[in-house]
Amino acid sequence: MSKARDFTQGNIFRHLVIFSGPIMLTDFLQTSYQIVDSLWIGNLLGANALGAVAVSSAILFAVLSFVIGLNNATLAILSQQKGRDDEEGLRRYLNAFVVTLSVLVVIISIGGILLTEPLLHLLGTPEAMFHDAKRYLFINFIGIAFLVGYNFISAVLRSLGDSRTPLIFVALAVVLNVFLDPLFIAGFQLGIAGAAFATILSQGCAFLYGVYYVWNKGLVPFSRPYKPKWKEVNTILYVGIPSGLQMAVISAGLAAIMSVVTSFGEAVTGGFGAAQRIENLLLLPAGALGTAVSSMAGQNIGAKNWRRVHQIARYGLLYNFMIMLSVGLIVFLFAEYFVKMFTRDAGAVQFAAMYLKILAFFFPFLGVNFVLNGIVRASGSMYQVLVLNILSFWVLRYPLTYVFAGKFGEAGIGFGIGTSFVISSMIAALYYMFGKWKEKELF
């Protein structure tokens, strides 16, 4: 029986709580997947192997940005089709997504395999890490279809209102990886290649089980792939390209901020790295809310129920403040304990704890961006959200961090970033209220 939800009717707050909960847990498992992977590699193979994986992961993330953007396009397009109650349109666009992604995966896989060495040289990969990074990256490019596949199935299900089923697939990948990593790395003595094989095997099992489960249960109206109409492909690319570029803007913005951080020396840099790991976990609820309201709003935009779209935004903001204020309070009280889970260096702990305490009560404002941008994204206004992200990172976050750090020292890093959260949330609110995103017509 399908677990899909019709968000065009029923209690909005109840929908939001029940639908966003599994997304938060899924995102947590995705993050824990990376942490567990790093723990096994770091402990079994050492710092150089861990560095090689970090370099390779940066390339994989950059290459996959466009595909991740297409998953955001999946939410916008398919949720609107469901809201329109257009079963045939839903089938056609599902097919167009499958064909488009399949072509892209082949291009990315072949291109990645051929360009592995040049990409690693481009990043200035240290010689001691180069061989391991090459092997890890090469194997991941071979199995990249599995990563893209199971993430795509999850995005499709969420667009239809089902956030629980994707949790099964991610949990399967995480559990398999926990056991396969030490087996392949140490048991079969494959080293860094074993870590890569464990990753693609875990993701492959999750993808294949996902296809079987979805098909067997009839949760998604998939059909045998056929050549899509250009209009459908054009709509996907029109929504997907700017969404993919958003990921590039965010990555570049974070790299620019890191250049400010590194100017304060090793202790601050190490502390910032530890704080970022914690910050990524703390922001999972806000990210999950952004995904949830995007799916919910998309169905109602498709149904032209604008009053309910605005109600979703209000409840999303209320829920965001409830959760993120609670998270901020916990961080403020226990920052040092969290940081010491990642590092024991006194200087790093001191900076990271101070940084997290400063940001603690700024987190709800970043949540505002996730919620309102999620609503706007549901309309298909991806270029507008791209502009908002450029403003957020390059006009506000990086310059403010640079200026505040120059004026207040290392404490200015937290104040600069926090201030940018507040201002960017105000800009997002102004665009939500007065922007032309409501006039967007995808179909």
Secondary structure as UniProt FT lines:
FT   TURN            7..8
FT   HELIX           12..45
FT   HELIX           47..83
FT   TURN            84..85
FT   HELIX           87..122
FT   TURN            123..124
FT   HELIX           127..142
FT   HELIX           144..159
FT   TURN            160..161
FT   HELIX           165..182
FT   HELIX           183..187
FT   HELIX           192..217
FT   HELIX           230..262
FT   TURN            263..264
FT   HELIX           266..282
FT   HELIX           284..302
FT   TURN            303..304
FT   HELIX           306..339
FT   TURN            340..342
FT   HELIX           346..359
FT   TURN            360..362
FT   HELIX           363..378
FT   TURN            379..380
FT   HELIX           382..390
FT   HELIX           391..397
FT   HELIX           398..408
FT   TURN            409..410
FT   HELIX           411..434
FT   HELIX           437..439
//
